[in-house]
Amino acid sequence: MFKIDADNIGWLETLKNPREDLCLHGHATVIIGEKRFEYNATISAAALYLLKTLTEDHHI
């Protein structure tokens, strides 16, 4: 089983002008088999890096 979910999506309200925040933030949940990972993340960047794994190897 592999599942990704994101909620509480929005922009950072702590900025002086939230409209200047170019990244979408939220709470991400990923389930891979029996393991569950949950974290607050920059959802837009996380999605981009996940898609890049389709064409590129990941190097830490």
PDB file of N, H, CA, C and O in Angstrom:
ATOM      1  N   MET A   1       0.825  -1.171   0.000  1.00  0.00           N
ATOM      2  CA  MET A   1       0.000   0.000   0.000  1.00  0.00           C
ATOM      3  C   MET A   1       0.877   1.245   0.000  1.00  0.00           C
ATOM      4  O   MET A   1       1.880   1.309   0.711  1.00  0.00           O
ATOM      5  N   PHE A   2       0.497   2.221  -0.794  1.00  0.00           N
ATOM      6  H   PHE A   2      -0.317   2.169  -1.372  1.00  0.00           H
ATOM      7  CA  PHE A   2       1.196   3.502  -0.867  1.00  0.00           C
ATOM      8  C   PHE A   2       0.140   4.589  -0.970  1.00  0.00           C
ATOM      9  O   PHE A   2      -0.678   4.578  -1.890  1.00  0.00           O
ATOM     10  N   LYS A   3       0.152   5.530  -0.031  1.00  0.00           N
ATOM     11  H   LYS A   3       0.816   5.539   0.717  1.00  0.00           H
ATOM     12  CA  LYS A   3      -0.857   6.584  -0.040  1.00  0.00           C
ATOM     13  C   LYS A   3      -0.233   7.887   0.444  1.00  0.00           C
ATOM     14  O   LYS A   3       0.561   7.897   1.385  1.00  0.00           O
ATOM     15  N   ILE A   4      -0.602   8.986  -0.208  1.00  0.00           N
ATOM     16  H   ILE A   4      -1.247   8.978  -0.972  1.00  0.00           H
ATOM     17  CA  ILE A   4      -0.166  10.325   0.191  1.00  0.00           C
ATOM     18  C   ILE A   4      -1.405  11.181   0.369  1.00  0.00           C
ATOM     19  O   ILE A   4      -2.317  11.154  -0.458  1.00  0.00           O
ATOM     20  N   ASP A   5      -1.431  11.947   1.465  1.00  0.00           N
ATOM     21  H   ASP A   5      -0.690  11.968   2.136  1.00  0.00           H
ATOM     22  CA  ASP A   5      -2.541  12.855   1.715  1.00  0.00           C
ATOM     23  C   ASP A   5      -1.983  14.158   2.262  1.00  0.00           C
ATOM     24  O   ASP A   5      -0.980  14.156   2.976  1.00  0.00           O
ATOM     25  N   ALA A   6      -2.622  15.261   1.933  1.00  0.00           N
ATOM     26  H   ALA A   6      -3.437  15.262   1.354  1.00  0.00           H
ATOM     27  CA  ALA A   6      -2.221  16.572   2.447  1.00  0.00           C
ATOM     28  C   ALA A   6      -3.465  17.331   2.870  1.00  0.00           C
ATOM     29  O   ALA A   6      -4.479  17.330   2.173  1.00  0.00           O
ATOM     30  N   ASP A   7      -3.372  17.985   4.034  1.00  0.00           N
ATOM     31  H   ASP A   7      -2.548  17.986   4.600  1.00  0.00           H
ATOM     32  CA  ASP A   7      -4.483  18.825   4.479  1.00  0.00           C
ATOM     33  C   ASP A   7      -3.919  20.052   5.198  1.00  0.00           C
ATOM     34  O   ASP A   7      -2.703  20.217   5.289  1.00  0.00           O
ATOM     35  N   ASN A   8      -4.799  20.902   5.704  1.00  0.00           N
ATOM     36  H   ASN A   8      -5.787  20.768   5.631  1.00  0.00           H
ATOM     37  CA  ASN A   8      -4.389  22.179   6.305  1.00  0.00           C
ATOM     38  C   ASN A   8      -3.498  22.962   5.347  1.00  0.00           C
ATOM     39  O   ASN A   8      -2.490  23.537   5.758  1.00  0.00           O
ATOM     40  N   ILE A   9      -3.866  22.983   4.091  1.00  0.00           N
ATOM     41  H   ILE A   9      -4.685  22.517   3.756  1.00  0.00           H
ATOM     42  CA  ILE A   9      -3.059  23.626   3.055  1.00  0.00           C
ATOM     43  C   ILE A   9      -3.303  25.128   3.061  1.00  0.00           C
ATOM     44  O   ILE A   9      -4.442  25.587   3.152  1.00  0.00           O
ATOM     45  N   GLY A  10      -2.212  25.885   2.963  1.00  0.00           N
ATOM     46  H   GLY A  10      -1.287  25.511   2.889  1.00  0.00           H
ATOM     47  CA  GLY A  10      -2.339  27.337   2.907  1.00  0.00           C
ATOM     48  C   GLY A  10      -0.988  28.008   2.859  1.00  0.00           C
ATOM     49  O   GLY A  10       0.040  27.354   2.679  1.00  0.00           O
ATOM     50  N   TRP A  11      -0.994  29.314   3.021  1.00  0.00           N
ATOM     51  H   TRP A  11      -1.829  29.846   3.167  1.00  0.00           H
ATOM     52  CA  TRP A  11       0.215  30.108   3.001  1.00  0.00           C
ATOM     53  C   TRP A  11       0.534  30.546   4.418  1.00  0.00           C
ATOM     54  O   TRP A  11      -0.352  30.565   5.272  1.00  0.00           O
ATOM     55  N   LEU A  12       1.771  30.894   4.677  1.00  0.00           N
ATOM     56  H   LEU A  12       2.490  30.878   3.983  1.00  0.00           H
ATOM     57  CA  LEU A  12       2.187  31.291   6.017  1.00  0.00           C
ATOM     58  C   LEU A  12       1.547  32.627   6.398  1.00  0.00           C
ATOM     59  O   LEU A  12       1.773  33.642   5.739  1.00  0.00           O
ATOM     60  N   GLU A  13       0.769  32.619   7.435  1.00  0.00           N
ATOM     61  H   GLU A  13       0.585  31.795   7.970  1.00  0.00           H
ATOM     62  CA  GLU A  13       0.099  33.842   7.893  1.00  0.00           C
ATOM     63  C   GLU A  13       1.023  34.714   8.736  1.00  0.00           C
ATOM     64  O   GLU A  13       0.705  35.869   9.018  1.00  0.00           O
ATOM     65  N   THR A  14       2.173  34.158   9.140  1.00  0.00           N
ATOM     66  H   THR A  14       2.431  33.220   8.911  1.00  0.00           H
ATOM     67  CA  THR A  14       3.083  34.911   9.998  1.00  0.00           C
ATOM     68  C   THR A  14       3.904  35.938   9.219  1.00  0.00           C
ATOM     69  O   THR A  14       4.558  36.790   9.821  1.00  0.00           O
ATOM     70  N   LEU A  15       3.876  35.868   7.898  1.00  0.00           N
ATOM     71  H   LEU A  15       3.344  35.176   7.408  1.00  0.00           H
ATOM     72  CA  LEU A  15       4.615  36.841   7.088  1.00  0.00           C
ATOM     73  C   LEU A  15       3.921  38.190   7.134  1.00  0.00           C
ATOM     74  O   LEU A  15       2.712  38.270   7.347  1.00  0.00           O
ATOM     75  N   LYS A  16       4.697  39.252   6.932  1.00  0.00           N
ATOM     76  H   LYS A  16       5.679  39.187   6.759  1.00  0.00           H
ATOM     77  CA  LYS A  16       4.126  40.589   6.906  1.00  0.00           C
ATOM     78  C   LYS A  16       3.063  40.687   5.813  1.00  0.00           C
ATOM     79  O   LYS A  16       2.004  41.282   6.015  1.00  0.00           O
ATOM     80  N   ASN A  17       3.356  40.099   4.659  1.00  0.00           N
ATOM     81  H   ASN A  17       4.216  39.616   4.495  1.00  0.00           H
ATOM     82  CA  ASN A  17       2.395  40.062   3.558  1.00  0.00           C
ATOM     83  C   ASN A  17       2.291  38.604   3.082  1.00  0.00           C
ATOM     84  O   ASN A  17       3.108  38.174   2.268  1.00  0.00           O
ATOM     85  N   PRO A  18       1.304  37.834   3.569  1.00  0.00           N
ATOM     86  CA  PRO A  18       1.193  36.412   3.198  1.00  0.00           C
ATOM     87  C   PRO A  18       1.104  36.173   1.693  1.00  0.00           C
ATOM     88  O   PRO A  18       1.424  35.078   1.231  1.00  0.00           O
ATOM     89  N   ARG A  19       0.686  37.152   0.935  1.00  0.00           N
ATOM     90  H   ARG A  19       0.426  38.041   1.311  1.00  0.00           H
ATOM     91  CA  ARG A  19       0.590  36.976  -0.528  1.00  0.00           C
ATOM     92  C   ARG A  19       1.960  36.861  -1.183  1.00  0.00           C
ATOM     93  O   ARG A  19       2.061  36.465  -2.344  1.00  0.00           O
ATOM     94  N   GLU A  20       3.014  37.203  -0.448  1.00  0.00           N
ATOM     95  H   GLU A  20       2.932  37.524   0.495  1.00  0.00           H
ATOM     96  CA  GLU A  20       4.372  37.084  -0.980  1.00  0.00           C
ATOM     97  C   GLU A  20       4.935  35.677  -0.802  1.00  0.00           C
ATOM     98  O   GLU A  20       5.990  35.362  -1.352  1.00  0.00           O
ATOM     99  N   ASP A  21       4.248  34.831  -0.043  1.00  0.00           N
ATOM    100  H   ASP A  21       3.391  35.087   0.403  1.00  0.00           H
ATOM    101  CA  ASP A  21       4.692  33.452   0.172  1.00  0.00           C
ATOM    102  C   ASP A  21       4.443  32.664  -1.111  1.00  0.00           C
ATOM    103  O   ASP A  21       3.295  32.468  -1.509  1.00  0.00           O
ATOM    104  N   LEU A  22       5.512  32.217  -1.752  1.00  0.00           N
ATOM    105  H   LEU A  22       6.444  32.377  -1.429  1.00  0.00           H
ATOM    106  CA  LEU A  22       5.401  31.526  -3.036  1.00  0.00           C
ATOM    107  C   LEU A  22       5.268  30.016  -2.892  1.00  0.00           C
ATOM    108  O   LEU A  22       5.137  29.306  -3.890  1.00  0.00           O
ATOM    109  N   CYS A  23       5.302  29.519  -1.654  1.00  0.00           N
ATOM    110  H   CYS A  23       5.408  30.095  -0.843  1.00  0.00           H
ATOM    111  CA  CYS A  23       5.225  28.082  -1.421  1.00  0.00           C
ATOM    112  C   CYS A  23       3.940  27.733  -0.689  1.00  0.00           C
ATOM    113  O   CYS A  23       3.484  28.478   0.179  1.00  0.00           O
ATOM    114  N   LEU A  24       3.368  26.607  -1.043  1.00  0.00           N
ATOM    115  H   LEU A  24       3.738  26.002  -1.747  1.00  0.00           H
ATOM    116  CA  LEU A  24       2.167  26.116  -0.391  1.00  0.00           C
ATOM    117  C   LEU A  24       2.578  25.203   0.760  1.00  0.00           C
ATOM    118  O   LEU A  24       3.366  24.277   0.568  1.00  0.00           O
ATOM    119  N   HIS A  25       2.046  25.461   1.959  1.00  0.00           N
ATOM    120  H   HIS A  25       1.406  26.213   2.115  1.00  0.00           H
ATOM    121  CA  HIS A  25       2.404  24.707   3.150  1.00  0.00           C
ATOM    122  C   HIS A  25       1.220  23.882   3.620  1.00  0.00           C
ATOM    123  O   HIS A  25       0.073  24.217   3.325  1.00  0.00           O
ATOM    124  N   GLY A  26       1.490  22.799   4.354  1.00  0.00           N
ATOM    125  H   GLY A  26       2.422  22.527   4.593  1.00  0.00           H
ATOM    126  CA  GLY A  26       0.406  21.986   4.890  1.00  0.00           C
ATOM    127  C   GLY A  26       0.929  20.795   5.672  1.00  0.00           C
ATOM    128  O   GLY A  26       2.132  20.653   5.890  1.00  0.00           O
ATOM    129  N   HIS A  27       0.008  19.947   6.087  1.00  0.00           N
ATOM    130  H   HIS A  27      -0.970  20.062   5.909  1.00  0.00           H
ATOM    131  CA  HIS A  27       0.329  18.738   6.835  1.00  0.00           C
ATOM    132  C   HIS A  27       0.274  17.555   5.868  1.00  0.00           C
ATOM    133  O   HIS A  27      -0.749  17.318   5.225  1.00  0.00           O
ATOM    134  N   ALA A  28       1.370  16.822   5.770  1.00  0.00           N
ATOM    135  H   ALA A  28       2.201  17.014   6.292  1.00  0.00           H
ATOM    136  CA  ALA A  28       1.452  15.691   4.846  1.00  0.00           C
ATOM    137  C   ALA A  28       1.452  14.378   5.617  1.00  0.00           C
ATOM    138  O   ALA A  28       2.081  14.257   6.669  1.00  0.00           O
ATOM    139  N   THR A  29       0.739  13.402   5.077  1.00  0.00           N
ATOM    140  H   THR A  29       0.228  13.501   4.223  1.00  0.00           H
ATOM    141  CA  THR A  29       0.727  12.052   5.622  1.00  0.00           C
ATOM    142  C   THR A  29       1.075  11.097   4.488  1.00  0.00           C
ATOM    143  O   THR A  29       0.472  11.146   3.416  1.00  0.00           O
ATOM    144  N   VAL A  30       2.046  10.232   4.731  1.00  0.00           N
ATOM    145  H   VAL A  30       2.536  10.192   5.602  1.00  0.00           H
ATOM    146  CA  VAL A  30       2.463   9.245   3.737  1.00  0.00           C
ATOM    147  C   VAL A  30       2.391   7.867   4.390  1.00  0.00           C
ATOM    148  O   VAL A  30       2.908   7.666   5.489  1.00  0.00           O
ATOM    149  N   ILE A  31       1.754   6.931   3.712  1.00  0.00           N
ATOM    150  H   ILE A  31       1.334   7.094   2.820  1.00  0.00           H
ATOM    151  CA  ILE A  31       1.672   5.553   4.194  1.00  0.00           C
ATOM    152  C   ILE A  31       2.344   4.658   3.157  1.00  0.00           C
ATOM    153  O   ILE A  31       1.972   4.649   1.984  1.00  0.00           O
ATOM    154  N   ILE A  32       3.331   3.915   3.613  1.00  0.00           N
ATOM    155  H   ILE A  32       3.633   3.923   4.566  1.00  0.00           H
ATOM    156  CA  ILE A  32       4.046   2.962   2.757  1.00  0.00           C
ATOM    157  C   ILE A  32       4.017   1.627   3.478  1.00  0.00           C
ATOM    158  O   ILE A  32       4.737   1.425   4.456  1.00  0.00           O
ATOM    159  N   GLY A  33       3.189   0.722   2.997  1.00  0.00           N
ATOM    160  H   GLY A  33       2.604   0.886   2.202  1.00  0.00           H
ATOM    161  CA  GLY A  33       3.040  -0.567   3.664  1.00  0.00           C
ATOM    162  C   GLY A  33       2.501  -0.378   5.065  1.00  0.00           C
ATOM    163  O   GLY A  33       1.423   0.187   5.248  1.00  0.00           O
ATOM    164  N   GLU A  34       3.240  -0.846   6.057  1.00  0.00           N
ATOM    165  H   GLU A  34       4.116  -1.306   5.909  1.00  0.00           H
ATOM    166  CA  GLU A  34       2.831  -0.740   7.457  1.00  0.00           C
ATOM    167  C   GLU A  34       3.322   0.558   8.113  1.00  0.00           C
ATOM    168  O   GLU A  34       2.936   0.861   9.242  1.00  0.00           O
ATOM    169  N   LYS A  35       4.167   1.321   7.418  1.00  0.00           N
ATOM    170  H   LYS A  35       4.480   1.075   6.501  1.00  0.00           H
ATOM    171  CA  LYS A  35       4.762   2.522   8.010  1.00  0.00           C
ATOM    172  C   LYS A  35       3.943   3.759   7.656  1.00  0.00           C
ATOM    173  O   LYS A  35       3.444   3.903   6.540  1.00  0.00           O
ATOM    174  N   ARG A  36       3.823   4.647   8.645  1.00  0.00           N
ATOM    175  H   ARG A  36       4.229   4.530   9.551  1.00  0.00           H
ATOM    176  CA  ARG A  36       3.083   5.898   8.462  1.00  0.00           C
ATOM    177  C   ARG A  36       4.001   7.051   8.866  1.00  0.00           C
ATOM    178  O   ARG A  36       4.604   7.027   9.939  1.00  0.00           O
ATOM    179  N   PHE A  37       4.100   8.052   8.006  1.00  0.00           N
ATOM    180  H   PHE A  37       3.610   8.071   7.135  1.00  0.00           H
ATOM    181  CA  PHE A  37       4.919   9.227   8.258  1.00  0.00           C
ATOM    182  C   PHE A  37       4.015  10.452   8.200  1.00  0.00           C
ATOM    183  O   PHE A  37       3.224  10.597   7.268  1.00  0.00           O
ATOM    184  N   GLU A  38       4.127  11.337   9.193  1.00  0.00           N
ATOM    185  H   GLU A  38       4.769  11.219   9.951  1.00  0.00           H
ATOM    186  CA  GLU A  38       3.333  12.561   9.209  1.00  0.00           C
ATOM    187  C   GLU A  38       4.252  13.727   9.538  1.00  0.00           C
ATOM    188  O   GLU A  38       5.098  13.622  10.426  1.00  0.00           O
ATOM    189  N   TYR A  39       4.091  14.824   8.835  1.00  0.00           N
ATOM    190  H   TYR A  39       3.404  14.910   8.114  1.00  0.00           H
ATOM    191  CA  TYR A  39       4.917  15.985   9.096  1.00  0.00           C
ATOM    192  C   TYR A  39       4.304  17.219   8.441  1.00  0.00           C
ATOM    193  O   TYR A  39       3.522  17.110   7.497  1.00  0.00           O
ATOM    194  N   ASN A  40       4.667  18.387   8.951  1.00  0.00           N
ATOM    195  H   ASN A  40       5.302  18.476   9.718  1.00  0.00           H
ATOM    196  CA  ASN A  40       4.309  19.637   8.306  1.00  0.00           C
ATOM    197  C   ASN A  40       5.365  19.891   7.246  1.00  0.00           C
ATOM    198  O   ASN A  40       6.558  19.713   7.495  1.00  0.00           O
ATOM    199  N   ALA A  41       4.933  20.303   6.076  1.00  0.00           N
ATOM    200  H   ALA A  41       3.965  20.448   5.874  1.00  0.00           H
ATOM    201  CA  ALA A  41       5.871  20.408   4.965  1.00  0.00           C
ATOM    202  C   ALA A  41       5.505  21.551   4.031  1.00  0.00           C
ATOM    203  O   ALA A  41       4.396  22.084   4.065  1.00  0.00           O
ATOM    204  N   THR A  42       6.463  21.904   3.206  1.00  0.00           N
ATOM    205  H   THR A  42       7.364  21.471   3.178  1.00  0.00           H
ATOM    206  CA  THR A  42       6.192  22.786   2.081  1.00  0.00           C
ATOM    207  C   THR A  42       5.655  21.866   0.992  1.00  0.00           C
ATOM    208  O   THR A  42       6.417  21.238   0.257  1.00  0.00           O
ATOM    209  N   ILE A  43       4.340  21.798   0.902  1.00  0.00           N
ATOM    210  H   ILE A  43       3.721  22.308   1.499  1.00  0.00           H
ATOM    211  CA  ILE A  43       3.670  20.829   0.035  1.00  0.00           C
ATOM    212  C   ILE A  43       4.067  20.991  -1.428  1.00  0.00           C
ATOM    213  O   ILE A  43       4.285  19.996  -2.120  1.00  0.00           O
ATOM    214  N   SER A  44       4.162  22.224  -1.906  1.00  0.00           N
ATOM    215  H   SER A  44       3.984  23.031  -1.344  1.00  0.00           H
ATOM    216  CA  SER A  44       4.489  22.443  -3.317  1.00  0.00           C
ATOM    217  C   SER A  44       5.883  21.906  -3.652  1.00  0.00           C
ATOM    218  O   SER A  44       6.064  21.282  -4.697  1.00  0.00           O
ATOM    219  N   ALA A  45       6.864  22.140  -2.783  1.00  0.00           N
ATOM    220  H   ALA A  45       6.716  22.647  -1.934  1.00  0.00           H
ATOM    221  CA  ALA A  45       8.223  21.641  -3.024  1.00  0.00           C
ATOM    222  C   ALA A  45       8.284  20.124  -2.879  1.00  0.00           C
ATOM    223  O   ALA A  45       8.953  19.449  -3.661  1.00  0.00           O
ATOM    224  N   ALA A  46       7.583  19.588  -1.873  1.00  0.00           N
ATOM    225  H   ALA A  46       7.039  20.136  -1.238  1.00  0.00           H
ATOM    226  CA  ALA A  46       7.571  18.136  -1.673  1.00  0.00           C
ATOM    227  C   ALA A  46       6.991  17.427  -2.893  1.00  0.00           C
ATOM    228  O   ALA A  46       7.504  16.393  -3.321  1.00  0.00           O
ATOM    229  N   ALA A  47       5.924  17.986  -3.449  1.00  0.00           N
ATOM    230  H   ALA A  47       5.507  18.826  -3.102  1.00  0.00           H
ATOM    231  CA  ALA A  47       5.313  17.381  -4.634  1.00  0.00           C
ATOM    232  C   ALA A  47       6.266  17.430  -5.819  1.00  0.00           C
ATOM    233  O   ALA A  47       6.370  16.462  -6.573  1.00  0.00           O
ATOM    234  N   LEU A  48       6.957  18.540  -5.986  1.00  0.00           N
ATOM    235  H   LEU A  48       6.873  19.325  -5.373  1.00  0.00           H
ATOM    236  CA  LEU A  48       7.913  18.664  -7.087  1.00  0.00           C
ATOM    237  C   LEU A  48       9.037  17.643  -6.958  1.00  0.00           C
ATOM    238  O   LEU A  48       9.389  16.982  -7.935  1.00  0.00           O
ATOM    239  N   TYR A  49       9.604  17.510  -5.759  1.00  0.00           N
ATOM    240  H   TYR A  49       9.318  18.047  -4.965  1.00  0.00           H
ATOM    241  CA  TYR A  49      10.694  16.553  -5.566  1.00  0.00           C
ATOM    242  C   TYR A  49      10.219  15.106  -5.710  1.00  0.00           C
ATOM    243  O   TYR A  49      10.971  14.251  -6.179  1.00  0.00           O
ATOM    244  N   LEU A  50       8.992  14.832  -5.314  1.00  0.00           N
ATOM    245  H   LEU A  50       8.382  15.526  -4.933  1.00  0.00           H
ATOM    246  CA  LEU A  50       8.445  13.492  -5.508  1.00  0.00           C
ATOM    247  C   LEU A  50       8.319  13.186  -6.999  1.00  0.00           C
ATOM    248  O   LEU A  50       8.684  12.097  -7.442  1.00  0.00           O
ATOM    249  N   LEU A  51       7.809  14.130  -7.765  1.00  0.00           N
ATOM    250  H   LEU A  51       7.513  15.015  -7.405  1.00  0.00           H
ATOM    251  CA  LEU A  51       7.683  13.925  -9.212  1.00  0.00           C
ATOM    252  C   LEU A  51       9.050  13.759  -9.880  1.00  0.00           C
ATOM    253  O   LEU A  51       9.177  12.987 -10.831  1.00  0.00           O
ATOM    254  N   LYS A  52      10.061  14.463  -9.402  1.00  0.00           N
ATOM    255  H   LYS A  52       9.958  15.089  -8.629  1.00  0.00           H
ATOM    256  CA  LYS A  52      11.401  14.346  -9.985  1.00  0.00           C
ATOM    257  C   LYS A  52      11.967  12.942  -9.830  1.00  0.00           C
ATOM    258  O   LYS A  52      12.816  12.531 -10.622  1.00  0.00           O
ATOM    259  N   THR A  53      11.506  12.186  -8.808  1.00  0.00           N
ATOM    260  H   THR A  53      10.817  12.520  -8.165  1.00  0.00           H
ATOM    261  CA  THR A  53      12.024  10.836  -8.622  1.00  0.00           C
ATOM    262  C   THR A  53      11.590   9.902  -9.741  1.00  0.00           C
ATOM    263  O   THR A  53      12.135   8.807  -9.876  1.00  0.00           O
ATOM    264  N   LEU A  54      10.621  10.317 -10.543  1.00  0.00           N
ATOM    265  H   LEU A  54      10.179  11.207 -10.433  1.00  0.00           H
ATOM    266  CA  LEU A  54      10.185   9.486 -11.681  1.00  0.00           C
ATOM    267  C   LEU A  54      11.251   9.467 -12.778  1.00  0.00           C
ATOM    268  O   LEU A  54      11.333   8.514 -13.553  1.00  0.00           O
ATOM    269  N   THR A  55      12.073  10.534 -12.841  1.00  0.00           N
ATOM    270  H   THR A  55      12.006  11.309 -12.212  1.00  0.00           H
ATOM    271  CA  THR A  55      13.048  10.627 -13.928  1.00  0.00           C
ATOM    272  C   THR A  55      14.491  10.719 -13.455  1.00  0.00           C
ATOM    273  O   THR A  55      15.413  10.628 -14.265  1.00  0.00           O
ATOM    274  N   GLU A  56      14.703  10.903 -12.122  1.00  0.00           N
ATOM    275  H   GLU A  56      13.954  10.977 -11.464  1.00  0.00           H
ATOM    276  CA  GLU A  56      16.052  11.074 -11.605  1.00  0.00           C
ATOM    277  C   GLU A  56      16.236  10.226 -10.355  1.00  0.00           C
ATOM    278  O   GLU A  56      15.294  10.031  -9.588  1.00  0.00           O
ATOM    279  N   ASP A  57      17.455   9.721 -10.149  1.00  0.00           N
ATOM    280  H   ASP A  57      18.221   9.880 -10.772  1.00  0.00           H
ATOM    281  CA  ASP A  57      17.767   9.030  -8.906  1.00  0.00           C
ATOM    282  C   ASP A  57      17.877  10.045  -7.782  1.00  0.00           C
ATOM    283  O   ASP A  57      18.312  11.175  -8.005  1.00  0.00           O
ATOM    284  N   HIS A  58      17.485   9.650  -6.569  1.00  0.00           N
ATOM    285  H   HIS A  58      17.132   8.733  -6.387  1.00  0.00           H
ATOM    286  CA  HIS A  58      17.557  10.528  -5.408  1.00  0.00           C
ATOM    287  C   HIS A  58      18.899  10.344  -4.710  1.00  0.00           C
ATOM    288  O   HIS A  58      19.310   9.220  -4.423  1.00  0.00           O
ATOM    289  N   HIS A  59      19.574  11.449  -4.440  1.00  0.00           N
ATOM    290  H   HIS A  59      19.240  12.362  -4.673  1.00  0.00           H
ATOM    291  CA  HIS A  59      20.832  11.422  -3.694  1.00  0.00           C
ATOM    292  C   HIS A  59      20.688  12.317  -2.477  1.00  0.00           C
ATOM    293  O   HIS A  59      20.353  13.494  -2.608  1.00  0.00           O
ATOM    294  N   ILE A  60      20.938  11.771  -1.293  1.00  0.00           N
ATOM    295  H   ILE A  60      21.211  10.815  -1.187  1.00  0.00           H
ATOM    296  CA  ILE A  60      20.842  12.571  -0.063  1.00  0.00           C
ATOM    297  C   ILE A  60      22.041  13.478   0.051  1.00  0.00           C
ATOM    298  O   ILE A  60      22.153  14.235   1.016  1.00  0.00           O
TER     299      ILE A  60
END
